[in-house]
Amino acid sequence: MTNLSNSKATKPSFIPILKECISAHDTSIGELLIITQELKDYSSLASYDAVMAYDELISCDNSLKTSKIVDDSILSRLKIAIAYVELRVDIANSFH
């Protein structure tokens, strides 16, 4: 996505959305790292962080759909990231 957001071939109207998705991905990765540390002692907080990571990725997905950006590499990676976060949400919730 970084390459697309910096490419001169990318439509200027798509650049803010791509940057939003890059930020969402980075934030969700950070949340996942925190979740791993919190699961044992702070399961409620881990569950909240997992939902926050999920919301970030869904926001990106919605922005891509609204703007009609179709890039198979972005969409497939986003789908994997969402599935991974959904798994973390389920794991975090199972500790309650």
MODELLER restraints for C-alpha pairs under 7 A, 6 or more apart:
rsr = mdl.restraints
at = mdl.atoms
rsr.add(forms.Gaussian(group=physical.xy_distance, feature=features.Distance(at['CA:1:A'], at['CA:18:A']), mean=6.39, stdev=0.5))
rsr.add(forms.Gaussian(group=physical.xy_distance, feature=features.Distance(at['CA:1:A'], at['CA:22:A']), mean=6.67, stdev=0.5))
rsr.add(forms.Gaussian(group=physical.xy_distance, feature=features.Distance(at['CA:1:A'], at['CA:74:A']), mean=6.86, stdev=0.5))
rsr.add(forms.Gaussian(group=physical.xy_distance, feature=features.Distance(at['CA:4:A'], at['CA:10:A']), mean=6.19, stdev=0.5))
rsr.add(forms.Gaussian(group=physical.xy_distance, feature=features.Distance(at['CA:5:A'], at['CA:15:A']), mean=5.11, stdev=0.5))
rsr.add(forms.Gaussian(group=physical.xy_distance, feature=features.Distance(at['CA:5:A'], at['CA:18:A']), mean=5.83, stdev=0.5))
rsr.add(forms.Gaussian(group=physical.xy_distance, feature=features.Distance(at['CA:5:A'], at['CA:19:A']), mean=6.57, stdev=0.5))
rsr.add(forms.Gaussian(group=physical.xy_distance, feature=features.Distance(at['CA:17:A'], at['CA:63:A']), mean=6.42, stdev=0.5))
rsr.add(forms.Gaussian(group=physical.xy_distance, feature=features.Distance(at['CA:17:A'], at['CA:64:A']), mean=6.94, stdev=0.5))
rsr.add(forms.Gaussian(group=physical.xy_distance, feature=features.Distance(at['CA:20:A'], at['CA:60:A']), mean=6.60, stdev=0.5))
rsr.add(forms.Gaussian(group=physical.xy_distance, feature=features.Distance(at['CA:21:A'], at['CA:60:A']), mean=4.88, stdev=0.5))
rsr.add(forms.Gaussian(group=physical.xy_distance, feature=features.Distance(at['CA:24:A'], at['CA:56:A']), mean=4.96, stdev=0.5))
rsr.add(forms.Gaussian(group=physical.xy_distance, feature=features.Distance(at['CA:24:A'], at['CA:57:A']), mean=5.75, stdev=0.5))
rsr.add(forms.Gaussian(group=physical.xy_distance, feature=features.Distance(at['CA:24:A'], at['CA:60:A']), mean=6.60, stdev=0.5))
rsr.add(forms.Gaussian(group=physical.xy_distance, feature=features.Distance(at['CA:25:A'], at['CA:57:A']), mean=6.54, stdev=0.5))
rsr.add(forms.Gaussian(group=physical.xy_distance, feature=features.Distance(at['CA:27:A'], at['CA:53:A']), mean=6.82, stdev=0.5))
rsr.add(forms.Gaussian(group=physical.xy_distance, feature=features.Distance(at['CA:28:A'], at['CA:53:A']), mean=4.22, stdev=0.5))
rsr.add(forms.Gaussian(group=physical.xy_distance, feature=features.Distance(at['CA:28:A'], at['CA:56:A']), mean=6.55, stdev=0.5))
rsr.add(forms.Gaussian(group=physical.xy_distance, feature=features.Distance(at['CA:31:A'], at['CA:49:A']), mean=5.79, stdev=0.5))
rsr.add(forms.Gaussian(group=physical.xy_distance, feature=features.Distance(at['CA:31:A'], at['CA:50:A']), mean=6.70, stdev=0.5))
rsr.add(forms.Gaussian(group=physical.xy_distance, feature=features.Distance(at['CA:31:A'], at['CA:53:A']), mean=5.84, stdev=0.5))
rsr.add(forms.Gaussian(group=physical.xy_distance, feature=features.Distance(at['CA:32:A'], at['CA:50:A']), mean=6.76, stdev=0.5))
rsr.add(forms.Gaussian(group=physical.xy_distance, feature=features.Distance(at['CA:35:A'], at['CA:46:A']), mean=4.72, stdev=0.5))
rsr.add(forms.Gaussian(group=physical.xy_distance, feature=features.Distance(at['CA:35:A'], at['CA:49:A']), mean=6.38, stdev=0.5))
rsr.add(forms.Gaussian(group=physical.xy_distance, feature=features.Distance(at['CA:35:A'], at['CA:50:A']), mean=6.71, stdev=0.5))
rsr.add(forms.Gaussian(group=physical.xy_distance, feature=features.Distance(at['CA:38:A'], at['CA:45:A']), mean=6.97, stdev=0.5))
rsr.add(forms.Gaussian(group=physical.xy_distance, feature=features.Distance(at['CA:38:A'], at['CA:46:A']), mean=5.42, stdev=0.5))
rsr.add(forms.Gaussian(group=physical.xy_distance, feature=features.Distance(at['CA:39:A'], at['CA:46:A']), mean=5.61, stdev=0.5))
rsr.add(forms.Gaussian(group=physical.xy_distance, feature=features.Distance(at['CA:39:A'], at['CA:92:A']), mean=6.32, stdev=0.5))
rsr.add(forms.Gaussian(group=physical.xy_distance, feature=features.Distance(at['CA:43:A'], at['CA:92:A']), mean=5.91, stdev=0.5))
rsr.add(forms.Gaussian(group=physical.xy_distance, feature=features.Distance(at['CA:43:A'], at['CA:95:A']), mean=5.76, stdev=0.5))
rsr.add(forms.Gaussian(group=physical.xy_distance, feature=features.Distance(at['CA:43:A'], at['CA:96:A']), mean=6.42, stdev=0.5))
rsr.add(forms.Gaussian(group=physical.xy_distance, feature=features.Distance(at['CA:44:A'], at['CA:96:A']), mean=6.95, stdev=0.5))
rsr.add(forms.Gaussian(group=physical.xy_distance, feature=features.Distance(at['CA:46:A'], at['CA:92:A']), mean=5.79, stdev=0.5))
rsr.add(forms.Gaussian(group=physical.xy_distance, feature=features.Distance(at['CA:47:A'], at['CA:89:A']), mean=5.83, stdev=0.5))
rsr.add(forms.Gaussian(group=physical.xy_distance, feature=features.Distance(at['CA:47:A'], at['CA:92:A']), mean=4.78, stdev=0.5))
rsr.add(forms.Gaussian(group=physical.xy_distance, feature=features.Distance(at['CA:47:A'], at['CA:93:A']), mean=5.73, stdev=0.5))
rsr.add(forms.Gaussian(group=physical.xy_distance, feature=features.Distance(at['CA:50:A'], at['CA:85:A']), mean=6.49, stdev=0.5))
rsr.add(forms.Gaussian(group=physical.xy_distance, feature=features.Distance(at['CA:50:A'], at['CA:88:A']), mean=6.18, stdev=0.5))
rsr.add(forms.Gaussian(group=physical.xy_distance, feature=features.Distance(at['CA:50:A'], at['CA:89:A']), mean=5.07, stdev=0.5))
rsr.add(forms.Gaussian(group=physical.xy_distance, feature=features.Distance(at['CA:51:A'], at['CA:89:A']), mean=6.34, stdev=0.5))
rsr.add(forms.Gaussian(group=physical.xy_distance, feature=features.Distance(at['CA:53:A'], at['CA:85:A']), mean=6.78, stdev=0.5))
rsr.add(forms.Gaussian(group=physical.xy_distance, feature=features.Distance(at['CA:54:A'], at['CA:82:A']), mean=6.43, stdev=0.5))
rsr.add(forms.Gaussian(group=physical.xy_distance, feature=features.Distance(at['CA:54:A'], at['CA:85:A']), mean=5.82, stdev=0.5))
rsr.add(forms.Gaussian(group=physical.xy_distance, feature=features.Distance(at['CA:54:A'], at['CA:86:A']), mean=6.87, stdev=0.5))
rsr.add(forms.Gaussian(group=physical.xy_distance, feature=features.Distance(at['CA:57:A'], at['CA:82:A']), mean=6.41, stdev=0.5))
